[in-house]
Amino acid sequence: MASGKEYLTFVLDQLSGLNGISSRGMMGEYILYFRDRIVGGIYDDRLLVKQVPAALALMPDAPRELPYPGAKEMLLVEDVDNGDFLRKLLLAMYDELEPRKGTSKRKTKV
């Protein structure tokens, strides 16, 4: 089941006030970025975030769920109605997330 754009819009509205929030559609789901770092995504109309120590500290009892078969487990954010919590969560996670890899140019041998 693909995620609806309405749910994505709702989550992005909850995160308003944070500079650097963006999303990218991927096979009917959405990857969420915060200042060019992947924080998680919208999968089957669920907000899932990466299992980094800050997220685990703020949501120790969060269910672990698969975004899709064969993927790593992520944390289900159940309190999506609480924009203050969501912003606090992403700010706490930021330093623990890997920077987004840029596109590398292929070098050709001469």
Biotite code that builds the C-alpha atoms (Angstrom):
import biotite.structure as struc

atoms = struc.array([
    struc.Atom([0.000, 0.000, 0.000], chain_id="A", res_id=1, res_name="MET", atom_name="CA", element="C"),
    struc.Atom([1.461, 3.368, -1.000], chain_id="A", res_id=2, res_name="ALA", atom_name="CA", element="C"),
    struc.Atom([1.389, 6.394, 1.253], chain_id="A", res_id=3, res_name="SER", atom_name="CA", element="C"),
    struc.Atom([-0.988, 9.238, 0.553], chain_id="A", res_id=4, res_name="GLY", atom_name="CA", element="C"),
    struc.Atom([0.227, 12.718, -0.195], chain_id="A", res_id=5, res_name="LYS", atom_name="CA", element="C"),
    struc.Atom([-2.225, 13.969, 2.441], chain_id="A", res_id=6, res_name="GLU", atom_name="CA", element="C"),
    struc.Atom([-0.338, 12.140, 5.199], chain_id="A", res_id=7, res_name="TYR", atom_name="CA", element="C"),
    struc.Atom([2.988, 13.474, 3.939], chain_id="A", res_id=8, res_name="LEU", atom_name="CA", element="C"),
    struc.Atom([1.564, 17.002, 3.925], chain_id="A", res_id=9, res_name="THR", atom_name="CA", element="C"),
    struc.Atom([0.273, 16.517, 7.486], chain_id="A", res_id=10, res_name="PHE", atom_name="CA", element="C"),
    struc.Atom([3.682, 15.372, 8.761], chain_id="A", res_id=11, res_name="VAL", atom_name="CA", element="C"),
    struc.Atom([5.480, 18.202, 6.938], chain_id="A", res_id=12, res_name="LEU", atom_name="CA", element="C"),
    struc.Atom([3.022, 20.685, 8.473], chain_id="A", res_id=13, res_name="ASP", atom_name="CA", element="C"),
    struc.Atom([3.800, 19.265, 11.914], chain_id="A", res_id=14, res_name="GLN", atom_name="CA", element="C"),
    struc.Atom([7.495, 19.862, 11.225], chain_id="A", res_id=15, res_name="LEU", atom_name="CA", element="C"),
    struc.Atom([6.984, 23.430, 10.039], chain_id="A", res_id=16, res_name="SER", atom_name="CA", element="C"),
    struc.Atom([9.299, 25.765, 11.848], chain_id="A", res_id=17, res_name="GLY", atom_name="CA", element="C"),
    struc.Atom([12.328, 23.543, 11.225], chain_id="A", res_id=18, res_name="LEU", atom_name="CA", element="C"),
    struc.Atom([14.450, 24.835, 8.379], chain_id="A", res_id=19, res_name="ASN", atom_name="CA", element="C"),
    struc.Atom([15.763, 22.224, 6.009], chain_id="A", res_id=20, res_name="GLY", atom_name="CA", element="C"),
    struc.Atom([12.883, 19.710, 5.952], chain_id="A", res_id=21, res_name="ILE", atom_name="CA", element="C"),
    struc.Atom([12.307, 18.079, 2.585], chain_id="A", res_id=22, res_name="SER", atom_name="CA", element="C"),
    struc.Atom([10.943, 14.880, 1.121], chain_id="A", res_id=23, res_name="SER", atom_name="CA", element="C"),
    struc.Atom([11.512, 12.776, -1.943], chain_id="A", res_id=24, res_name="ARG", atom_name="CA", element="C"),
    struc.Atom([9.038, 10.355, -3.487], chain_id="A", res_id=25, res_name="GLY", atom_name="CA", element="C"),
    struc.Atom([10.337, 6.821, -3.870], chain_id="A", res_id=26, res_name="MET", atom_name="CA", element="C"),
    struc.Atom([8.134, 4.012, -5.236], chain_id="A", res_id=27, res_name="MET", atom_name="CA", element="C"),
    struc.Atom([4.928, 5.313, -3.658], chain_id="A", res_id=28, res_name="GLY", atom_name="CA", element="C"),
    struc.Atom([6.575, 6.204, -0.350], chain_id="A", res_id=29, res_name="GLU", atom_name="CA", element="C"),
    struc.Atom([8.502, 9.265, 0.839], chain_id="A", res_id=30, res_name="TYR", atom_name="CA", element="C"),
    struc.Atom([12.026, 9.677, 2.214], chain_id="A", res_id=31, res_name="ILE", atom_name="CA", element="C"),
    struc.Atom([12.307, 12.513, 4.759], chain_id="A", res_id=32, res_name="LEU", atom_name="CA", element="C"),
    struc.Atom([15.401, 14.689, 4.962], chain_id="A", res_id=33, res_name="TYR", atom_name="CA", element="C"),
    struc.Atom([16.458, 17.166, 7.608], chain_id="A", res_id=34, res_name="PHE", atom_name="CA", element="C"),
    struc.Atom([19.243, 19.460, 6.448], chain_id="A", res_id=35, res_name="ARG", atom_name="CA", element="C"),
    struc.Atom([20.193, 16.915, 3.771], chain_id="A", res_id=36, res_name="ASP", atom_name="CA", element="C"),
    struc.Atom([20.376, 13.975, 6.178], chain_id="A", res_id=37, res_name="ARG", atom_name="CA", element="C"),
    struc.Atom([17.914, 11.110, 5.932], chain_id="A", res_id=38, res_name="ILE", atom_name="CA", element="C"),
    struc.Atom([15.905, 10.914, 9.155], chain_id="A", res_id=39, res_name="VAL", atom_name="CA", element="C"),
    struc.Atom([13.340, 8.362, 8.033], chain_id="A", res_id=40, res_name="GLY", atom_name="CA", element="C"),
    struc.Atom([10.297, 8.323, 5.861], chain_id="A", res_id=41, res_name="GLY", atom_name="CA", element="C"),
    struc.Atom([6.602, 7.870, 5.306], chain_id="A", res_id=42, res_name="ILE", atom_name="CA", element="C"),
    struc.Atom([5.804, 4.216, 4.615], chain_id="A", res_id=43, res_name="TYR", atom_name="CA", element="C"),
    struc.Atom([2.222, 2.962, 4.320], chain_id="A", res_id=44, res_name="ASP", atom_name="CA", element="C"),
    struc.Atom([1.048, 6.185, 5.993], chain_id="A", res_id=45, res_name="ASP", atom_name="CA", element="C"),
    struc.Atom([3.357, 5.616, 8.983], chain_id="A", res_id=46, res_name="ARG", atom_name="CA", element="C"),
    struc.Atom([6.155, 7.923, 10.079], chain_id="A", res_id=47, res_name="LEU", atom_name="CA", element="C"),
    struc.Atom([9.242, 5.784, 10.659], chain_id="A", res_id=48, res_name="LEU", atom_name="CA", element="C"),
    struc.Atom([12.621, 7.142, 11.787], chain_id="A", res_id=49, res_name="VAL", atom_name="CA", element="C"),
    struc.Atom([16.083, 5.640, 11.967], chain_id="A", res_id=50, res_name="LYS", atom_name="CA", element="C"),
    struc.Atom([17.103, 3.827, 15.143], chain_id="A", res_id=51, res_name="GLN", atom_name="CA", element="C"),
    struc.Atom([19.770, 6.211, 16.398], chain_id="A", res_id=52, res_name="VAL", atom_name="CA", element="C"),
    struc.Atom([20.534, 6.643, 20.120], chain_id="A", res_id=53, res_name="PRO", atom_name="CA", element="C"),
    struc.Atom([18.727, 9.998, 20.384], chain_id="A", res_id=54, res_name="ALA", atom_name="CA", element="C"),
    struc.Atom([15.532, 8.578, 18.880], chain_id="A", res_id=55, res_name="ALA", atom_name="CA", element="C"),
    struc.Atom([15.729, 5.532, 21.146], chain_id="A", res_id=56, res_name="LEU", atom_name="CA", element="C"),
    struc.Atom([16.197, 7.808, 24.178], chain_id="A", res_id=57, res_name="ALA", atom_name="CA", element="C"),
    struc.Atom([13.134, 9.897, 23.303], chain_id="A", res_id=58, res_name="LEU", atom_name="CA", element="C"),
    struc.Atom([10.997, 6.893, 22.305], chain_id="A", res_id=59, res_name="MET", atom_name="CA", element="C"),
    struc.Atom([12.303, 3.906, 24.304], chain_id="A", res_id=60, res_name="PRO", atom_name="CA", element="C"),
    struc.Atom([9.074, 1.942, 23.909], chain_id="A", res_id=61, res_name="ASP", atom_name="CA", element="C"),
    struc.Atom([8.467, 2.757, 20.244], chain_id="A", res_id=62, res_name="ALA", atom_name="CA", element="C"),
    struc.Atom([7.486, -0.233, 18.132], chain_id="A", res_id=63, res_name="PRO", atom_name="CA", element="C"),
    struc.Atom([10.124, -1.392, 15.664], chain_id="A", res_id=64, res_name="ARG", atom_name="CA", element="C"),
    struc.Atom([8.672, -1.852, 12.204], chain_id="A", res_id=65, res_name="GLU", atom_name="CA", element="C"),
    struc.Atom([9.893, -2.634, 8.722], chain_id="A", res_id=66, res_name="LEU", atom_name="CA", element="C"),
    struc.Atom([9.316, 0.072, 6.142], chain_id="A", res_id=67, res_name="PRO", atom_name="CA", element="C"),
    struc.Atom([9.230, -2.642, 3.464], chain_id="A", res_id=68, res_name="TYR", atom_name="CA", element="C"),
    struc.Atom([10.258, -6.317, 3.263], chain_id="A", res_id=69, res_name="PRO", atom_name="CA", element="C"),
    struc.Atom([13.992, -6.831, 3.557], chain_id="A", res_id=70, res_name="GLY", atom_name="CA", element="C"),
    struc.Atom([14.724, -3.398, 5.061], chain_id="A", res_id=71, res_name="ALA", atom_name="CA", element="C"),
    struc.Atom([16.222, -2.584, 8.454], chain_id="A", res_id=72, res_name="LYS", atom_name="CA", element="C"),
    struc.Atom([13.778, -2.022, 11.287], chain_id="A", res_id=73, res_name="GLU", atom_name="CA", element="C"),
    struc.Atom([12.879, 1.555, 12.041], chain_id="A", res_id=74, res_name="MET", atom_name="CA", element="C"),
    struc.Atom([11.072, 3.236, 14.920], chain_id="A", res_id=75, res_name="LEU", atom_name="CA", element="C"),
    struc.Atom([7.373, 4.004, 14.530], chain_id="A", res_id=76, res_name="LEU", atom_name="CA", element="C"),
    struc.Atom([6.559, 7.544, 15.633], chain_id="A", res_id=77, res_name="VAL", atom_name="CA", element="C"),
    struc.Atom([3.127, 7.241, 17.202], chain_id="A", res_id=78, res_name="GLU", atom_name="CA", element="C"),
    struc.Atom([2.804, 10.837, 18.441], chain_id="A", res_id=79, res_name="ASP", atom_name="CA", element="C"),
    struc.Atom([2.624, 12.505, 15.024], chain_id="A", res_id=80, res_name="VAL", atom_name="CA", element="C"),
    struc.Atom([-0.004, 14.964, 16.275], chain_id="A", res_id=81, res_name="ASP", atom_name="CA", element="C"),
    struc.Atom([2.594, 16.578, 18.550], chain_id="A", res_id=82, res_name="ASN", atom_name="CA", element="C"),
    struc.Atom([4.590, 18.948, 16.349], chain_id="A", res_id=83, res_name="GLY", atom_name="CA", element="C"),
    struc.Atom([6.759, 20.098, 19.262], chain_id="A", res_id=84, res_name="ASP", atom_name="CA", element="C"),
    struc.Atom([7.822, 16.509, 19.926], chain_id="A", res_id=85, res_name="PHE", atom_name="CA", element="C"),
    struc.Atom([8.535, 15.839, 16.235], chain_id="A", res_id=86, res_name="LEU", atom_name="CA", element="C"),
    struc.Atom([10.738, 18.917, 15.946], chain_id="A", res_id=87, res_name="ARG", atom_name="CA", element="C"),
    struc.Atom([12.571, 17.993, 19.168], chain_id="A", res_id=88, res_name="LYS", atom_name="CA", element="C"),
    struc.Atom([13.071, 14.445, 17.853], chain_id="A", res_id=89, res_name="LEU", atom_name="CA", element="C"),
    struc.Atom([14.614, 15.534, 14.557], chain_id="A", res_id=90, res_name="LEU", atom_name="CA", element="C"),
    struc.Atom([16.857, 18.106, 16.234], chain_id="A", res_id=91, res_name="LEU", atom_name="CA", element="C"),
    struc.Atom([18.084, 15.459, 18.688], chain_id="A", res_id=92, res_name="ALA", atom_name="CA", element="C"),
    struc.Atom([18.729, 12.944, 15.891], chain_id="A", res_id=93, res_name="MET", atom_name="CA", element="C"),
    struc.Atom([20.567, 15.275, 13.539], chain_id="A", res_id=94, res_name="TYR", atom_name="CA", element="C"),
    struc.Atom([24.145, 14.871, 14.793], chain_id="A", res_id=95, res_name="ASP", atom_name="CA", element="C"),
    struc.Atom([23.781, 11.083, 14.809], chain_id="A", res_id=96, res_name="GLU", atom_name="CA", element="C"),
    struc.Atom([22.732, 10.833, 11.165], chain_id="A", res_id=97, res_name="LEU", atom_name="CA", element="C"),
    struc.Atom([25.132, 10.321, 8.296], chain_id="A", res_id=98, res_name="GLU", atom_name="CA", element="C"),
    struc.Atom([25.472, 13.187, 5.847], chain_id="A", res_id=99, res_name="PRO", atom_name="CA", element="C"),
    struc.Atom([23.779, 12.534, 2.538], chain_id="A", res_id=100, res_name="ARG", atom_name="CA", element="C"),
    struc.Atom([26.207, 11.261, -0.043], chain_id="A", res_id=101, res_name="LYS", atom_name="CA", element="C"),
    struc.Atom([26.618, 13.474, -3.087], chain_id="A", res_id=102, res_name="GLY", atom_name="CA", element="C"),
    struc.Atom([26.690, 12.165, -6.557], chain_id="A", res_id=103, res_name="THR", atom_name="CA", element="C"),
    struc.Atom([30.184, 11.118, -7.438], chain_id="A", res_id=104, res_name="SER", atom_name="CA", element="C"),
    struc.Atom([31.592, 11.744, -10.873], chain_id="A", res_id=105, res_name="LYS", atom_name="CA", element="C"),
    struc.Atom([33.014, 8.731, -12.610], chain_id="A", res_id=106, res_name="ARG", atom_name="CA", element="C"),
    struc.Atom([36.632, 9.092, -13.453], chain_id="A", res_id=107, res_name="LYS", atom_name="CA", element="C"),
    struc.Atom([37.765, 7.680, -16.711], chain_id="A", res_id=108, res_name="THR", atom_name="CA", element="C"),
    struc.Atom([41.272, 6.476, -17.344], chain_id="A", res_id=109, res_name="LYS", atom_name="CA", element="C"),
    struc.Atom([43.092, 8.022, -20.258], chain_id="A", res_id=110, res_name="VAL", atom_name="CA", element="C"),
])
